[in-house]
Amino acid sequence: MRKLGIDSVETEAVDEGVGRKVVQGEKLEFVQYSYEGGSTFPVHHHPAEQITIVVRGQLNLRGPEGRPSKGLTVSPGELVIIPPNQPHGASIPSDCEKTVTYNFFSGIREGIPGNDSG
């Protein structure tokens, strides 16, 4: 076992207005994303199943080709389950001050999306 505080994990800049903290175990990955209002995360896919919980703010999920996914606006206390290999991305409303999400992945991803790594 190991214990750490999320504040002790270094924040990596992913794109303009998007940062993340990554913690990996042997078979599970956790990522805390922080988004500024108006920021976006590119559409991508990966073999890991993903659960995203919105802690603060609002997240609008996008599907293939960057189109909004109908009815998939996720607010604090709500979560979304994204199946393996399903294309998805996100956008944050411009009037939203900051959005924070907790993301869990079933397996360690080879290339983490963002920064041209995945």
N, C-alpha and C positions, 0 to 999 in steps of 0.2 A: 504494500500500500504506500501511497504517497499523498501528501496534502500540500496544497498551495492555494494562495489567494489569487483571484482573477486579476487584481490590481498589480500583482507581481509579474504577470505575463506581458511581454513586450507587444505593443501595438504595431502592426505592419500596415502601411498605407497600400491599399489595393488600387484605388482609382481616386479621382477628385471627389472628395466628400465621403469616401468609404474607407473604414479601417477595420482590422480584425485582429483577434487574439486567438491563437490555435493551441489546443492541448490535445496530445495524442497518447492513447494507451496502446495496448498490444493489438486490440481488435476494434476499438471504438475511437471516434474522433469528435471533439467538441470545438465549435468555433463561435465566438461572440463577435457579431458584426455591429458596427456603429455607423449610421448613415446620417448625413446632413440633409436638410430639406432640399428637394429637387434633384438629389443624386440618383444614379441608376447602377444596377449590377447587370452585366451582360448575360444574355441567354446562353446557357451551357447545359451540359448533361454529364452524368457520371454513373458508374455502376453501383454506387452506394445508395441505399434507401436513406431518406433525409426526413427529419422532423424539425420544423422551425417553430419556435415559440416567440411571439412578440412580447417583449418586456415593457417597452416604452415606444410611443409614437404610432406610426401606421405603415404597413407594408402592402403595396399593390403588386401582386405576382403577375409576371408576363409569361406567355407561352411561346411556342415556335414563332420565329420571325419577329419577335419583339412585340407581338400583339398582346393587349391586355387579356388576361384570363378572366372571363366573365364571372362576376361575383366573388372573386378571390381577393378581397381586401381583408387583411388580417390586422386586428387591433390588440391592444394589451390584454393578456390573459387568454388569447386565442392561439391555436396552433394549426399548422397544416402539415400533412404527411405527403411527401413527394416520392412516388415510386422510383425504383432504379431506372436509369436511362431516359427519364422523361425530361424533355427540354423545358427549362424554366429560367427566369430572370426576375428582377425586382425593380421597382421604382418607388420613390418616396415623394409624396405630395410636396410641392414647393412651399406650402404654408405650414408644413410640419417642422418644428424646430429641430428635433433629433429623434431618430428611431434606433432602438437597440433590440437585437434578436439573439436568442440562444439557439444554436443549430447542432443537432446530433446526427452523426453519420454511422451507418452500420458497416464498418470497415475503414481502414486507413486508405485515403485516396492517393493515388500515385502523383497526379498533378492537381494542385488546388486551383480552381478557377480564379482569374484575376492576375494582374501583373504578367500577362502572356504565358502563364505556367499551366493552363489547363483548358 
